[in-house]
Each structure stands twice: as C-alpha cells, then as structure tokens.
Amino acid sequence: MGPAPMVASMPDTEVIEPELDPYSRLVAQSVERISPAVAGIEARSANGRARGMGSGVVYTPDGYLLTNSHVAQHADTAVVSLSDGRTYEAARVGDDPATDLAVLRLNGSGLPHAAFGSSVSLRVGQLVIAVGNPFGYQASVTAGIVSALGRTLRTASGRLIESVIQTDAPLNPGNSGGPLADTAGRVVGINTAVAGGAQGICFAIGIDTAVEVAYQLMRHGRVRRSRLKLAGQTIALDRRVLRALERTEPAAVMVSEVLPDGPAQRAGLERGDLLLELDGEPITGVDRLHRLLTAERAGREVEIRLLRRGKSQSLTLVPEAD
C-alpha cells in the first residue's frame, strides 16, 4: 500500500467585524442600549378584540411603561411584547390626554428598562434615534436630527402641548409611544405624531414633561393641575435683559397664544408677553410653569410678573381647575 493521501487542512479564518463610521457607531450603540426596553403594544377591548397597536418604553425594572394616551386610553387590556420575544399582560395605570401620555404596568419584574435623559438640554441639529413598532415591525430603528424645539402640538382633547420636539427621524403608524433617544441611548422624548401630508416632520413629547406626567399618573392615576389657557414657549433671555431685571435664571416663557374666555385673557395677558415669575417663583420654562400650576392654585388669586415691550409689570389672575 502506498502512503496515505495528504489531506489539506483549512487555514484558520478570522471573522473581522466591519469597521463602522462614526455616525453608524453612534446609532448602533444607542440602539443596543435602548432596544431591550422598547415594547410593542396591542390594545384590546374587554372581549379580547384588538383595538390598535403602538409602542412604548419600559422605564422601571418592575414594569412601568410610558406610551401615548391615544395608544392606551381605549384599551381595557393590553398585551406587551419585548424585543427578546417575551410577552406580558399590562394594565393601564393612568393616561393624560392633555399631554398624550399614558403609563401602563406590565405583569413582570426584573425587566430591561431605559434611562431618561433631558429634553431641555437638546440642541437643534443633534442626532436622535427613534425605535418602535411601525405597522407591527418590531424594534424598527430610524434616525435623524432635532429639527426644532419649543413647538406646540394640539391634542385630540383640544389642549396645546408645549415644548414639543420636532425631528426628521421618520415615524409611521405604530411608532406612537416609542422612545426618541440620544446617542447615549437615553430617552429624550416620546414619539407622538407625524405632520399629515408632509415628509420629515415628526413630533415627540419632551421627556422632562413626560417624567412629570408619569410621576403624577403613578401617584394619582391622573394629572391634577390648574391652567391659565395660554400657549407659550421657552426662550432664552438676552444678557442685557438679565442684567436689567437682576435675574439669574437665563430663560422665561413667551406667550404665543392667549385662548379665549380663560384666566390669561381675563387678566389681560397678551401675545409676546414674557412670563418671569408666578407668586414669586421663577418661571424658567414651559415645564416649570406647568409644575407651578398645581391643583392647589385653582380658584385662588396668584400674581404673575412679566415683561411687556421692555417694561416689567405684574398682573393678578385666577387659574382654573383643569
């Protein structure tokens, strides 16, 4: 017999991960951090029939989840699916149509949960990532930039939501309630709407507003507040104005609309007024004004300090219960 035939051995091969460009790396890292906490929501009626689909984000390990009110408010029950395939039944803790936000609670523990960032520190042009379940395609990712800040958005209840984030990260039906994240994978907004008939004009509720609403929903099941019936936006104050007012807080609220037959109109507030203080408390932005308008202030006189056409003055008004 001749010598045994030689069998060529295959050389060891090394799997080389493709090197990502900086943009792709930022998006991929953010998605890796946020995706485990992103949920698909199937809202159901009492008899088990589907009543709509949307997205949400788990923000505590014991199963509290943020989503849109318009996703959750008509659901008697909901089935929530995570990106790892696990599904849970969820109960509605509370919803707030005035801000289009709702909180559900999953029947589970030790759940992956997202970290919150800050919407007040966002900058126009900043890269943001949206994760959700458009048309039922779970954990779909889109990316874009912050197109504008301080937008207002009218909800189905007729109330204006202030400090809304405008982004060109594409959203579709089913994205509602999902997170808008920064490049660190922190939630900076809750996606809520797309401008009809437009391309690249999408909106998210700032996470600073969402956190305040979620806290009240977890504590009371609803948001208790008073209102002035005006729309406004947070603006930075000029340094000369700060010096003249001897003010350290760099921002205030500019009135963009005074709604009819409300406390603001009755007190004589005008479009363009800069709101500086409420009962001596500084108004540093729209979210701060909302926090100051507590249920306890409804029906009693409060003093509001403002700047109108360069002159400081004060008005007395009576917030109404919301």
C-alpha positions in Angstrom: 0.0 0.0 0.0 1.2 3.4 -0.8 1.4 6.2 1.7 -1.9 7.7 3.0 -3.1 10.6 1.0 -2.4 14.0 2.4 -5.5 15.9 3.4 -5.1 19.6 3.2 -6.2 21.4 6.3 -8.3 24.6 6.0 -6.5 27.6 7.3 -7.9 29.2 10.4 -10.1 32.1 9.4 -10.7 35.1 11.5 -14.1 36.8 11.4 -13.4 40.5 11.0 -16.1 42.8 12.2 -16.7 45.6 9.7 -15.4 48.9 11.0 -18.3 51.4 11.4 -18.1 55.0 10.5 -18.6 57.4 13.5 -22.3 58.1 12.6 -23.2 54.4 12.3 -21.3 53.7 15.5 -23.3 56.2 17.5 -26.6 55.0 16.2 -25.7 51.3 16.7 -24.6 51.9 20.3 -27.7 53.9 21.1 -29.9 51.1 19.7 -28.1 48.4 21.6 -28.8 50.3 24.9 -32.4 51.3 24.3 -33.9 48.4 22.2 -34.3 45.8 25.1 -36.7 48.3 26.8 -38.8 49.1 23.8 -42.1 47.4 23.7 -44.8 46.7 21.1 -48.3 47.3 22.5 -51.5 45.6 21.3 -54.5 47.3 22.9 -57.5 45.1 23.4 -61.2 45.5 24.3 -62.8 43.6 27.2 -63.8 40.8 24.9 -60.2 40.4 23.6 -60.6 42.2 20.3 -57.7 44.2 19.0 -58.3 48.0 19.3 -55.0 49.3 18.0 -51.2 48.9 18.1 -48.4 51.2 19.3 -45.1 51.3 21.0 -43.8 52.1 24.5 -40.7 52.1 26.6 -40.2 50.3 30.0 -38.6 52.7 32.5 -38.6 50.7 35.7 -37.5 47.1 36.4 -40.9 46.4 38.0 -42.7 47.1 34.7 -43.8 50.7 34.4 -44.1 51.7 30.8 -44.6 55.0 29.1 -46.6 55.3 25.9 -49.1 57.7 24.3 -52.5 58.3 25.7 -54.0 57.7 22.2 -52.5 54.2 22.2 -53.7 53.3 25.7 -56.8 55.2 26.5 -59.3 52.9 24.7 -57.7 49.7 25.8 -59.4 47.6 28.5 -56.3 45.4 28.5 -53.0 45.3 26.6 -50.5 42.7 25.5 -46.9 44.0 25.5 -44.1 42.3 23.6 -40.4 43.0 24.2 -37.7 42.6 21.7 -36.4 39.4 23.2 -39.8 37.7 22.5 -41.2 37.9 26.0 -44.9 39.0 26.2 -46.8 40.3 29.2 -50.3 41.4 30.0 -50.4 45.1 31.1 -52.8 47.2 33.0 -53.4 50.9 32.5 -52.2 52.9 35.5 -53.4 56.2 34.1 -53.5 58.4 31.0 -53.4 62.1 30.3 -54.9 63.2 27.0 -53.8 66.7 27.6 -50.2 65.7 27.0 -50.9 62.5 25.0 -49.1 60.4 27.6 -50.0 57.2 29.5 -48.5 54.8 31.9 -49.0 51.0 31.8 -47.7 48.4 34.1 -46.5 45.0 33.0 -47.1 41.9 35.0 -43.4 41.1 35.4 -40.2 42.0 37.3 -36.5 42.3 36.6 -37.3 43.8 33.3 -34.9 45.7 31.0 -35.5 49.4 31.4 -34.4 52.6 29.7 -32.6 55.5 31.3 -34.0 59.0 30.9 -32.0 61.9 29.5 -33.1 65.6 29.4 -35.1 67.3 26.7 -34.3 70.8 28.0 -30.6 70.2 27.1 -31.3 69.2 23.5 -29.9 71.3 20.7 -31.2 71.8 17.1 -29.2 69.6 14.8 -28.5 67.0 17.4 -28.6 63.4 16.3 -31.6 61.4 17.7 -32.8 57.8 17.2 -36.4 56.6 17.1 -37.2 52.9 18.0 -40.7 51.5 17.7 -43.0 49.0 16.0 -44.4 50.7 12.9 -47.0 48.5 11.2 -46.1 45.8 13.7 -42.4 45.6 12.5 -40.9 45.2 16.0 -37.9 47.2 17.1 -37.6 49.2 13.9 -35.0 51.9 14.0 -34.9 55.3 12.3 -32.5 58.2 12.8 -32.5 61.9 12.2 -31.8 65.2 13.8 -33.7 67.6 16.1 -35.2 69.9 13.6 -36.7 72.4 16.1 -37.5 72.8 19.8 -40.3 74.6 21.6 -43.0 73.5 19.1 -46.7 73.3 20.2 -49.0 70.5 19.2 -52.8 70.4 19.7 -54.1 67.1 21.1 -57.4 65.4 20.4 -58.7 67.0 23.6 -58.0 70.5 22.1 -55.3 71.3 24.6 -51.9 72.6 23.3 -48.8 70.6 24.3 -45.8 72.9 24.7 -42.1 72.2 24.4 -42.6 69.6 21.7 -39.6 68.3 19.9 -39.7 68.3 16.1 -37.5 65.7 14.4 -37.0 64.3 10.9 -36.4 60.8 12.2 -39.1 59.0 10.1 -42.2 57.8 12.1 -45.1 55.7 10.9 -48.3 54.3 12.4 -47.3 52.1 15.3 -44.3 54.2 16.3 -46.6 56.2 18.6 -45.5 55.9 22.2 -42.0 54.7 21.4 -38.8 56.4 22.6 -36.8 59.1 20.9 -33.2 58.6 22.2 -30.0 60.5 22.1 -26.7 58.9 21.1 -26.1 57.6 24.7 -29.3 55.6 24.4 -31.1 57.8 26.9 -34.8 58.6 26.3 -35.2 62.3 25.4 -38.8 62.2 24.0 -41.9 60.0 23.5 -42.8 59.9 19.8 -46.4 61.0 19.3 -47.3 62.4 15.8 -46.5 63.0 12.2 -47.5 66.1 10.3 -50.1 64.9 7.8 -49.2 65.4 4.1 -45.6 66.3 5.0 -42.3 64.4 4.9 -39.7 64.5 7.6 -41.9 66.5 10.1 -42.4 64.4 13.2 -43.0 65.2 16.8 -42.1 63.9 20.3 -43.2 64.9 23.8 -40.1 66.1 25.7 -39.0 63.6 28.4 -38.9 66.4 31.0 -42.7 66.8 30.5 -43.2 63.0 30.3 -41.4 62.4 33.6 -43.6 64.9 35.5 -46.7 63.4 34.0 -45.6 59.8 34.7 -45.0 60.7 38.3 -48.5 62.0 38.8 -50.1 59.1 36.9 -48.2 56.6 39.1 -49.2 58.5 42.2 -52.8 59.6 41.5 -53.9 57.8 38.3 -54.4 61.2 36.7 -52.7 64.6 36.4 -54.1 67.2 38.7 -53.4 70.7 37.6 -54.7 74.2 37.1 -54.4 76.2 33.9 -54.2 79.7 32.5 -55.5 78.9 29.0 -52.5 80.1 27.1 -49.8 78.6 24.9 -46.2 79.5 25.3 -42.6 78.5 24.5 -39.4 78.6 26.5 -37.0 81.2 25.2 -33.5 82.3 26.3 -33.3 85.9 27.7 -30.9 88.4 26.3 -28.0 89.2 28.6 -29.0 92.9 28.7 -32.4 91.9 29.8 -31.0 89.6 32.5 -28.9 92.5 33.8 -31.8 94.9 33.8 -34.0 92.5 35.7 -31.2 91.4 38.0 -32.2 87.9 37.1 -30.0 84.8 37.3 -32.4 82.4 35.5 -31.5 82.6 31.8 -34.9 81.6 30.3 -38.6 82.5 30.6 -41.8 81.7 28.8 -43.1 83.8 25.9 -46.8 83.8 25.4 -47.6 82.6 21.8 -51.4 82.4 22.1 -54.0 83.6 24.6 -57.0 81.3 24.4 -60.5 82.9 24.7 -62.5 83.0 27.8 -59.8 81.9 30.2 -57.8 83.2 33.1 -55.0 84.6 30.9 -57.4 86.6 28.7 -59.4 87.9 31.7 -56.2 89.1 33.4 -55.1 90.9 30.3 -52.1 88.8 29.2 -51.0 89.4 25.6 -49.2 87.5 22.9 -45.5 88.3 23.2 -45.5 88.8 27.0 -42.5 87.2 28.7 -43.6 85.4 31.9 -41.0 85.7 34.6 -42.5 84.7 38.0 -45.6 83.1 39.4 -46.3 84.0 43.1 -42.6 84.9 43.4 -41.4 81.6 42.0 -39.2 81.9 38.8 -40.7 80.7 35.6 -37.7 79.2 33.8 -39.6 77.4 31.0 -42.9 75.8 30.0 -42.3 72.7 32.0 -41.6 74.8 35.1 -44.8 76.8 34.6 -46.7 73.5 34.4 -45.2 72.4 37.6 -46.2 75.7 39.3 -49.8 75.4 38.1 -50.7 72.8 40.7 -54.3 71.8 41.6 -54.0 73.8 44.8 -53.7 77.1 42.9 -57.0 76.6 41.1 -59.6 79.2 42.1 -57.4 81.5 44.0 -55.6 84.7 43.1 -51.9 84.4 42.0 -49.5 87.2 41.0 -47.7 86.8 37.7 -44.7 89.0 36.9 -44.0 89.6 33.2 -42.0 91.7 30.8 -44.1 93.6 28.1 -42.4 95.7 25.5 -39.4 96.1 27.7 -41.2 97.0 30.8 -41.6 94.9 33.9 -45.1 94.7 35.4 -47.3 92.4 37.5 -50.9 91.1 36.9 -53.2 89.2 39.2 -55.1 86.2 37.8 -57.1 83.2 39.0 -56.1 79.9 37.5 -59.0 77.5 36.8 -59.1 73.8 37.5 -58.1 71.6 34.6 
